[in-house]
Amino acid sequence: MTKFDELKERFPNLIPVPELRANVSIIELAVHYGYQLLPRKGRTRPVLEHPGHGDRIIIKNPKDPTQQVYQRAGDFTDSGTVIDFIRNRLSTVFSTYNHPGEHEFRNITHVLYDYLRIDPEQVSQNRRPLERVGESVAVKPFTEALFDVRPLEEENYLNRRHIAPETIQRPEFKGRIFSHVAYFDPSENRAVGYMTTKVHPEREYIRFTNVAFPYYNGKSTEVVGLELRNDKVKLHASGSDRINSVFISNPPLKVKRFHVLESAIDALSHRQLRSIDGDQAFDSVYFSTGGQLTRQQVETTFRYIASFNKVKDWCLVLSFDRDAKGHLYDLQFVQRMISDLFPVNPITAKSRRIAYQLPEEERYHTVREGLLKKIEAFNDGGTLIEVNQVGGSVRISIPESSAALAMVSESLLTLTALHHRVKIQKPRMKDFNADLTQEVELGKESRYVIRDESGQVLHNGNLPRQMADLMLNLREVGEGKVETNKAYVLSERLPYGFLSPQVEIVIEQGFVVRATQTPEFSQRMKTEV
């Protein structure tokens, strides 16, 4: 007797969804349809991949089908129960069950019913990969008292990443960053926990100090995790809630901008770069997702945004890294932001692509057609973003490339008129700490810099008189021209990338309205050899 026959005896009319979930493991179903276990990728959370579709999934609670859920690797929007697993793959893995004329849930149940009808021996074979899956280890919830956390030391790892003490002490970050002390017992040749050092204070321990960033889930003021960083350390403390929590800076009385970045060090770097450009305003909140992005972290971020007082024209600034992953994170935030105006549903896609089903209802017609036109223009004769018509629905498949992902994100924001509320800001280099590092390194090569009112670097140099001559040339070029409105600043580069203005020229409608020079710079010109 098959499992289907057993269930039909108990439920002659319709098998309840909880029973279907309890009797069809995602792992079993995946194996039956060609997925292969990747044993080296995870044991407590096994990873399976379909070689034909390039679809890699991660399983949580592998031993308990009633609690079992999956997530597609690298795409938190493709996740959920066995029902979601099938729904998101009706156009690929389970395409033979995809009958557009029928209700979607009927197609899904056809997949489940057919699996329940297979021979019990085949079911046993499908379960064999589970024998290689280790038992889930119960992770103790994070308890701050188990860690030696102290006020941040004056000399710390952040300084070596070019983060200035002034930035750490800014109102955004003051009291938000700590030191964490780790212990190594040389007599036992192993690391030991803080509680062990308190029980055995007579032992001599080797101490290592990390920078610690606390993480919060937006539901309470309790710390639910710690991100630990040092030259050789990049991890989260044991028990940290990485799924739901984020690092968050101190909020101002009214928030103008919410910046979301991949790391807390990037957040500090971004704030310091703003200071270097002369922006000292305390008007923003910074979030870090700790080098990843989950659906829950997106919701936590929006929970915080909703809780703060904001100016009328506040905006969310997505400041993830300048790479494909960063652009994918942008799109996942955009998808959440536009969900009420244009809900797009994630579906499974080929390897290194992500796919969405566009809403079919008439009220979404304008945005849908506008997006398709922008995709057509982007493709420009070569198919980069795939568009498929399946029954009455339209599906798009986007390659995991920066250009394609950026185009879709920006198009969705423009078409839903949310481009004023959500901004996408990328660093010049890979991330904002790399941008900051570049600024600091430039200071070692060139003592002085001339920038215009937009912040664009016009000249670098080391000789005061030569730099002054360049400023004079800029003045002479703009003077007397009615159409000229320019401002030039010659600054000295200081440690940590900061700038100290030495000479300033402001030209309005061809007239010099301000020209200043510090006494210190005048003296340097006189003494220059």
C-alpha positions as CSV (number, residue, x, y, z in Angstrom):
1,M,0.0,0.0,0.0
2,T,1.3,3.4,-0.9
3,K,1.3,6.4,1.4
4,F,-1.4,7.9,-0.8
5,D,-3.7,4.9,-0.2
6,E,-3.2,5.2,3.6
7,L,-4.0,8.9,3.6
8,K,-7.1,8.4,1.4
9,E,-8.5,5.9,3.9
10,R,-8.2,8.6,6.6
11,F,-9.2,11.5,4.4
12,P,-11.5,10.2,1.6
13,N,-12.4,13.6,0.3
14,L,-9.4,15.9,0.5
15,I,-6.0,15.3,2.1
16,P,-5.3,18.4,4.4
17,V,-2.2,20.4,3.6
18,P,-0.6,19.7,7.0
19,E,-0.8,16.0,6.2
20,L,0.8,16.5,2.8
21,R,3.6,18.5,4.4
22,A,4.1,15.8,7.1
23,N,4.3,13.0,4.6
24,V,6.4,14.6,1.8
25,S,9.8,15.7,2.7
26,I,11.4,18.4,0.5
27,I,14.6,16.4,0.5
28,E,12.8,13.2,-0.7
29,L,10.8,15.1,-3.4
30,A,13.9,16.9,-4.6
31,V,16.0,13.7,-4.8
32,H,13.1,12.0,-6.7
33,Y,13.2,14.8,-9.3
34,G,16.9,14.8,-9.9
35,Y,18.5,16.9,-7.1
36,Q,21.8,15.6,-5.6
37,L,23.0,16.0,-2.1
38,L,26.2,18.0,-1.7
39,P,27.5,16.5,1.6
40,R,30.5,18.8,2.0
41,K,28.3,21.9,1.8
42,G,26.4,21.2,5.0
43,R,25.3,18.5,7.4
44,T,22.9,20.0,9.9
45,R,21.5,22.1,7.0
46,P,21.9,19.9,3.9
47,V,22.4,21.4,0.5
48,L,21.0,19.9,-2.7
49,E,21.5,20.9,-6.3
50,H,19.7,20.0,-9.5
51,P,22.5,19.6,-12.2
52,G,20.1,20.3,-15.0
53,H,18.6,23.5,-13.7
54,G,21.5,24.7,-11.6
55,D,19.1,25.1,-8.7
56,R,20.8,24.9,-5.3
57,I,18.7,24.7,-2.1
58,I,19.4,24.7,1.6
59,I,17.2,22.7,4.0
60,K,16.4,23.6,7.5
61,N,15.0,20.9,9.9
62,P,15.9,18.1,7.6
63,K,14.7,15.3,10.0
64,D,11.2,16.8,10.6
65,P,9.0,17.2,7.5
66,T,6.4,19.1,9.5
67,Q,8.9,21.9,10.3
68,Q,11.0,21.5,7.2
69,V,11.7,24.6,5.1
70,Y,14.1,25.4,2.2
71,Q,15.8,28.5,0.8
72,R,17.4,28.8,-2.6
73,A,21.1,29.6,-2.1
74,G,21.7,33.3,-2.5
75,D,18.0,34.3,-2.9
76,F,16.0,34.6,0.2
77,T,12.8,35.4,-1.8
78,D,12.7,31.8,-3.0
79,S,12.1,30.0,0.3
80,G,9.3,28.3,2.4
81,T,7.6,25.0,2.7
82,V,7.3,22.1,0.3
83,I,4.3,23.9,-1.2
84,D,6.4,26.9,-2.0
85,F,9.2,24.7,-3.3
86,I,6.8,23.2,-5.9
87,R,5.0,26.5,-6.7
88,N,8.3,28.3,-7.5
89,R,9.4,25.4,-9.8
90,L,6.2,24.7,-11.8
91,S,7.9,26.2,-14.8
92,T,11.1,24.2,-14.5
93,V,11.5,21.1,-12.3
94,F,7.7,20.3,-12.2
95,S,6.9,21.8,-15.7
96,T,4.9,18.6,-16.7
97,Y,2.4,19.5,-14.0
98,N,2.1,23.1,-15.0
99,H,-1.3,23.4,-16.6
100,P,-2.1,27.1,-17.1
101,G,-5.8,26.4,-17.4
102,E,-6.0,24.9,-13.9
103,H,-5.7,26.6,-10.5
104,E,-2.1,26.8,-9.3
105,F,-2.8,24.9,-6.1
106,R,-4.3,22.1,-8.1
107,N,-1.1,21.8,-10.0
108,I,0.9,21.7,-6.8
109,T,-1.3,19.0,-5.3
110,H,-0.9,16.9,-8.4
111,V,2.8,16.9,-7.8
112,L,2.3,15.8,-4.1
113,Y,-0.3,13.2,-4.9
114,D,1.8,11.6,-7.6
115,Y,4.8,11.4,-5.2
116,L,2.6,9.8,-2.5
117,R,1.6,7.1,-5.1
118,I,5.1,5.9,-5.9
119,D,6.3,2.5,-4.7
120,P,7.4,2.4,-1.1
121,E,10.8,0.9,-2.2
122,Q,11.4,4.1,-4.3
123,V,10.5,6.2,-1.2
124,S,13.1,4.3,0.8
125,Q,15.7,5.1,-1.9
126,N,14.8,8.8,-1.9
127,R,15.3,8.8,1.9
128,R,18.8,7.4,1.8
129,P,20.5,10.9,1.6
130,L,18.9,11.6,4.9
131,E,21.1,8.9,6.5
132,R,24.1,11.1,5.7
133,V,22.6,14.1,7.3
134,G,23.8,14.7,10.8
135,E,21.4,15.4,13.7
136,S,20.6,19.0,14.2
137,V,22.7,20.4,17.1
138,A,20.6,22.6,19.4
139,V,22.3,26.0,19.4
140,K,22.0,27.8,22.7
141,P,20.4,31.2,22.4
142,F,22.7,34.2,22.6
143,T,23.5,35.4,26.1
144,E,25.5,38.5,26.3
145,A,26.8,37.7,29.8
146,L,28.7,34.7,28.4
147,F,31.0,37.1,26.5
148,D,33.7,39.5,27.9
149,V,32.4,42.7,26.3
150,R,34.0,46.0,27.3
151,P,34.1,49.6,26.2
152,L,36.0,50.0,23.0
153,E,39.7,50.4,23.4
154,E,41.3,53.6,22.1
155,E,43.7,51.6,19.9
156,N,41.7,49.1,18.0
157,Y,41.3,47.2,14.7
158,L,39.1,49.9,13.2
159,N,42.0,52.3,13.1
160,R,43.9,49.8,10.9
161,R,40.9,50.0,8.6
162,H,41.3,53.8,8.4
163,I,38.4,54.5,10.7
164,A,39.2,57.6,12.7
165,P,38.5,58.0,16.4
166,E,36.4,61.0,15.5
167,T,34.1,58.9,13.5
168,I,33.7,56.3,16.2
169,Q,32.8,59.0,18.7
170,R,30.3,60.6,16.3
171,P,26.7,60.6,17.7
172,E,25.7,57.9,15.2
173,F,28.2,55.4,16.7
174,K,29.1,56.5,20.2
175,G,28.3,53.7,22.6
176,R,27.4,51.3,19.7
177,I,30.8,49.6,19.3
178,F,32.7,47.6,21.9
179,S,35.7,45.5,22.5
180,H,35.4,41.7,22.9
181,V,38.1,39.8,24.7
182,A,38.7,36.1,23.7
183,Y,40.8,33.8,25.8
184,F,43.3,31.0,24.9
185,D,44.5,28.5,27.5
186,P,48.1,27.5,26.5
187,S,48.1,24.7,29.1
188,E,45.3,23.0,27.2
189,N,46.2,24.4,23.8
190,R,42.6,25.6,23.1
191,A,40.3,28.6,23.2
192,V,38.1,28.8,26.3
193,G,34.9,30.7,27.1
194,Y,34.6,33.7,29.3
195,M,32.8,31.7,32.0
196,T,35.8,29.3,32.2
197,T,38.1,32.1,32.9
198,K,35.9,33.2,35.8
199,V,35.7,29.7,37.2
200,H,39.5,29.3,36.9
201,P,41.0,32.7,37.5
202,E,44.3,31.2,38.7
203,R,45.2,30.1,35.2
204,E,47.3,32.2,32.8
205,Y,45.4,33.0,29.6
206,I,46.5,34.6,26.4
207,R,44.1,37.4,25.5
208,F,42.9,38.5,22.0
209,T,40.8,41.6,21.5
210,N,38.2,41.9,18.8
211,V,36.0,44.8,17.8
212,A,32.3,43.8,18.6
213,F,29.2,45.2,16.9
214,P,26.0,44.4,18.7
215,Y,23.0,43.1,16.6
216,Y,19.3,43.8,17.4
217,N,16.0,42.3,16.0
218,G,13.8,45.4,16.4
219,K,11.5,43.7,18.8
220,S,13.3,44.6,22.0
221,T,16.4,46.6,23.2
222,E,18.2,43.4,24.0
223,V,21.4,42.4,22.2
224,V,20.7,39.2,20.2
225,G,24.2,38.8,18.6
226,L,27.7,40.1,18.2
227,E,29.7,40.5,15.0
228,L,33.4,40.1,15.9
229,R,36.1,41.6,13.7
230,N,39.9,41.7,13.8
231,D,42.8,41.1,11.4
232,K,42.1,37.3,11.4
233,V,38.6,37.2,12.8
234,K,35.4,37.7,10.8
235,L,32.5,35.9,12.5
236,H,29.5,36.1,14.7
237,A,29.6,35.1,18.4
238,S,28.0,31.7,19.2
239,G,24.3,31.8,19.4
240,S,24.0,35.1,17.5
241,D,20.7,35.5,15.7
242,R,22.0,36.2,12.2
243,I,18.7,35.5,10.5
244,N,16.6,38.2,12.1
245,S,19.0,40.8,13.4
246,V,21.0,43.8,12.1
247,F,23.5,46.3,13.4
248,I,22.0,49.7,13.8
249,S,23.4,53.1,14.7
250,N,22.0,55.7,17.1
251,P,19.1,57.6,15.5
252,P,18.8,61.4,15.4
253,L,15.6,63.1,16.6
254,K,14.3,63.1,13.0
255,V,15.8,60.8,10.4
256,K,16.4,62.1,6.9
257,R,18.2,59.0,5.4
258,F,18.4,55.3,6.3
259,H,21.6,53.7,4.9
260,V,21.7,49.9,4.5
261,L,25.2,48.4,4.0
262,E,26.7,44.9,4.1
263,S,29.1,45.6,7.0
264,A,29.4,47.9,10.0
265,I,32.9,48.8,8.8
266,D,31.3,50.0,5.6
267,A,28.8,52.0,7.5
268,L,31.6,53.7,9.5
269,S,33.5,54.3,6.3
270,H,30.5,55.8,4.6
271,R,29.9,58.2,7.5
272,Q,33.6,59.2,7.5
273,L,33.6,59.9,3.7
274,R,30.6,62.2,4.3
275,S,32.7,64.0,6.9
276,I,35.6,64.3,4.5
277,D,33.2,65.9,2.0
278,G,32.1,68.4,4.6
279,D,28.8,66.8,5.6
280,Q,28.7,66.8,9.4
281,A,24.9,66.5,9.8
282,F,23.6,64.0,12.3
283,D,20.5,63.1,10.2
284,S,20.9,59.4,9.3
285,V,20.6,55.9,10.6
286,Y,23.0,53.2,9.5
287,F,22.2,49.5,9.2
288,S,24.5,46.6,8.6
289,T,23.3,43.1,7.5
290,G,26.6,41.4,8.4
291,G,27.7,40.3,4.9
292,Q,24.4,38.6,4.1
293,L,20.7,39.4,3.5
294,T,17.7,37.4,4.7
295,R,14.0,38.1,4.3
296,Q,13.8,38.5,8.0
297,Q,16.6,41.1,8.1
298,V,14.7,43.1,5.4
299,E,11.6,43.0,7.6
300,T,13.6,44.0,10.7
301,T,15.0,47.0,8.8
302,F,11.5,48.1,7.8
303,R,10.3,47.6,11.4
304,Y,13.0,50.0,12.6
305,I,12.2,52.5,9.8
306,A,8.5,52.5,10.8
307,S,9.4,53.2,14.4
308,F,11.5,56.3,14.0
309,N,10.5,59.9,13.6
310,K,11.3,61.0,10.1
311,V,11.4,64.2,8.0
312,K,8.7,64.4,5.3
313,D,11.1,63.7,2.5
314,W,13.0,60.9,4.2
315,C,14.6,58.2,2.0
316,L,16.1,54.7,2.1
317,V,19.6,54.6,0.6
318,L,20.7,51.1,-0.5
319,S,24.5,51.2,-0.2
320,F,25.5,47.6,-0.8
321,D,28.8,46.6,-2.5
322,R,29.5,47.3,-6.1
323,D,29.2,43.7,-7.3
324,A,26.5,41.4,-8.5
325,K,25.6,40.3,-4.9
326,G,25.2,43.9,-3.9
327,H,22.9,44.6,-6.8
328,L,20.9,41.5,-6.0
329,Y,20.5,42.8,-2.4
330,D,19.3,46.1,-3.9
331,L,16.6,44.3,-5.9
332,Q,15.4,42.3,-2.9
333,F,14.9,45.5,-0.9
334,V,13.2,47.1,-3.9
335,Q,10.9,44.1,-4.3
336,R,9.8,44.5,-0.7
337,M,9.4,48.3,-1.0
338,I,7.2,48.1,-4.1
339,S,5.1,45.1,-3.0
340,D,1.9,47.1,-2.5
341,L,2.2,48.9,-5.9
342,F,3.6,46.1,-8.1
343,P,3.9,42.7,-6.4
344,V,6.4,40.4,-8.2
345,N,6.6,36.8,-7.1
346,P,9.9,34.9,-7.1
347,I,10.1,31.7,-9.0
348,T,12.9,29.2,-9.6
349,A,15.4,30.0,-12.3
350,K,18.4,28.6,-14.1
351,S,21.9,28.7,-12.5
352,R,23.2,32.3,-11.9
353,R,19.8,33.8,-12.7
354,I,16.8,35.0,-10.7
355,A,13.3,34.9,-11.9
356,Y,10.0,36.6,-11.1
357,Q,6.4,36.3,-12.2
358,L,4.8,39.6,-12.9
359,P,1.3,40.4,-11.6
360,E,-1.4,39.8,-14.2
361,E,-4.2,42.1,-12.9
362,E,-5.3,45.0,-15.0
363,R,-4.4,47.6,-12.4
364,Y,-0.7,46.6,-12.8
365,H,-0.8,46.9,-16.6
366,T,1.0,50.3,-16.9
367,V,4.0,49.3,-14.7
368,R,4.2,45.8,-16.2
369,E,4.3,47.1,-19.8
370,G,6.7,49.9,-18.9
371,L,9.1,47.3,-17.3
372,L,8.9,45.1,-20.4
373,K,9.7,48.0,-22.7
374,K,12.7,48.9,-20.6
375,I,13.9,45.3,-20.7
376,E,13.5,45.2,-24.5
377,A,15.6,48.4,-24.7
378,F,18.2,46.9,-22.4
379,N,18.5,43.7,-24.4
380,D,18.9,45.7,-27.6
381,G,19.1,42.8,-29.9
382,G,20.8,40.3,-27.6
383,T,18.8,38.4,-25.1
384,L,20.2,39.2,-21.6
385,I,17.0,39.3,-19.6
386,E,14.6,36.5,-20.7
387,V,10.9,37.2,-21.0
388,N,8.5,34.3,-21.3
389,Q,4.7,34.1,-21.6
390,V,3.3,31.1,-19.6
391,G,-0.5,31.0,-20.1
392,G,-1.7,34.4,-19.0
393,S,1.3,35.3,-16.9
394,V,4.6,36.9,-17.8
395,R,7.9,35.8,-16.3
396,I,11.3,37.4,-16.4
397,S,14.6,35.7,-15.8
398,I,17.5,38.1,-14.9
399,P,21.2,37.1,-15.1
400,E,23.1,37.7,-11.9
401,S,25.0,40.6,-13.4
402,S,25.4,44.0,-12.0
403,A,24.1,45.8,-15.2
404,A,20.9,43.7,-15.5
405,L,20.0,43.7,-11.8
406,A,20.6,47.5,-11.6
407,M,18.5,48.1,-14.6
408,V,15.5,46.2,-13.2
409,S,15.8,47.8,-9.7
410,E,16.0,51.3,-11.1
411,S,13.2,50.6,-13.6
412,L,10.9,49.3,-10.9
413,L,11.6,52.3,-8.7
414,T,10.9,54.8,-11.5
415,L,7.8,53.1,-12.8
416,T,6.3,52.9,-9.3
417,A,7.3,56.5,-8.6
418,L,9.4,55.4,-5.6
419,H,12.7,56.6,-6.9
420,H,12.5,59.6,-4.7
421,R,11.9,57.5,-1.6
422,V,14.5,54.8,-2.4
423,K,18.0,55.6,-3.6
424,I,20.7,53.2,-4.8
425,Q,24.2,54.5,-4.0
426,K,27.2,52.5,-4.9
427,P,30.9,53.0,-3.8
428,R,33.4,54.0,-6.5
429,M,35.4,50.8,-5.7
430,K,34.1,47.5,-4.3
431,D,32.8,48.9,-1.0
432,F,33.0,52.1,1.0
433,N,35.9,51.0,3.1
434,A,37.9,50.5,-0.1
435,D,36.8,54.0,-1.1
436,L,38.0,55.3,2.3
437,T,41.3,53.4,2.0
438,Q,41.9,55.0,-1.4
439,E,41.4,58.5,0.1
440,V,43.9,57.7,2.8
441,E,46.5,56.3,0.4
442,L,46.1,59.4,-1.8
443,G,47.2,61.5,1.2
444,K,50.4,59.6,1.3
445,E,51.1,60.4,-2.3
446,S,49.8,63.9,-2.6
447,R,49.6,66.4,0.3
448,Y,47.2,68.7,-1.4
449,V,44.1,68.4,-3.5
450,I,41.9,70.9,-5.4
451,R,38.2,70.0,-5.7
452,D,35.3,71.9,-7.2
453,E,31.8,72.5,-5.7
454,S,30.7,69.0,-6.7
455,G,33.6,67.4,-4.9
456,Q,35.3,66.3,-8.1
457,V,39.1,66.1,-7.8
458,L,40.7,68.5,-10.3
459,H,44.4,68.4,-9.2
460,N,46.6,66.6,-6.7
461,G,50.1,67.8,-5.7
462,N,52.7,68.3,-3.0
463,L,54.1,71.8,-3.7
464,P,52.2,74.7,-2.2
465,R,53.3,77.3,-4.8
466,Q,52.4,74.9,-7.7
467,M,49.0,74.2,-6.2
468,A,48.4,78.0,-5.7
469,D,49.3,78.6,-9.3
470,L,46.7,76.1,-10.4
471,M,44.1,77.8,-8.2
472,L,45.0,81.1,-9.9
473,N,44.6,79.6,-13.3
474,L,41.1,78.3,-12.4
475,R,40.2,81.8,-11.2
476,E,41.5,83.5,-14.4
477,V,39.5,81.0,-16.6
478,G,36.2,81.8,-14.8
479,E,36.6,85.5,-14.2
480,G,34.7,87.7,-16.5
481,K,32.4,85.0,-17.9
482,V,28.8,85.7,-16.9
483,E,27.8,82.0,-17.2
484,T,30.5,80.9,-14.8
485,N,29.4,79.8,-11.3
486,K,32.1,77.8,-9.7
487,A,33.7,77.1,-6.4
488,Y,37.2,75.7,-5.9
489,V,38.9,74.6,-2.7
490,L,42.5,73.7,-2.2
491,S,42.8,71.4,0.9
492,E,45.6,69.7,2.8
493,R,45.1,66.0,3.3
494,L,45.2,65.0,7.0
495,P,45.4,61.5,8.6
496,Y,42.4,59.2,8.1
497,G,41.6,61.1,4.8
498,F,40.2,64.3,6.4
499,L,40.7,67.6,4.5
500,S,41.8,71.0,5.9
501,P,40.8,73.8,3.5
502,Q,43.7,76.2,2.8
503,V,42.6,78.2,-0.2
504,E,39.0,78.9,-1.4
505,I,37.7,80.8,-4.5
506,V,34.0,81.3,-5.3
507,I,32.9,82.7,-8.6
508,E,29.4,83.8,-9.3
509,Q,28.3,85.1,-12.8
510,G,32.0,85.7,-13.6
511,F,32.8,87.7,-10.5
512,V,35.0,86.5,-7.6
513,V,32.7,86.8,-4.5
514,R,35.1,85.1,-2.1
515,A,38.8,84.4,-2.1
516,T,40.5,83.2,1.1
517,Q,43.9,81.7,2.0
518,T,45.1,80.6,5.5
519,P,48.1,82.2,7.0
520,E,49.7,78.8,7.4
521,F,49.5,78.1,3.7
522,S,50.9,81.6,2.9
523,Q,53.9,80.8,5.1
524,R,54.5,77.5,3.4
525,M,54.6,79.2,0.0
526,K,57.3,81.5,1.4
527,T,59.4,78.8,2.8
528,E,59.0,76.3,-0.1
529,V,62.3,75.2,-1.4
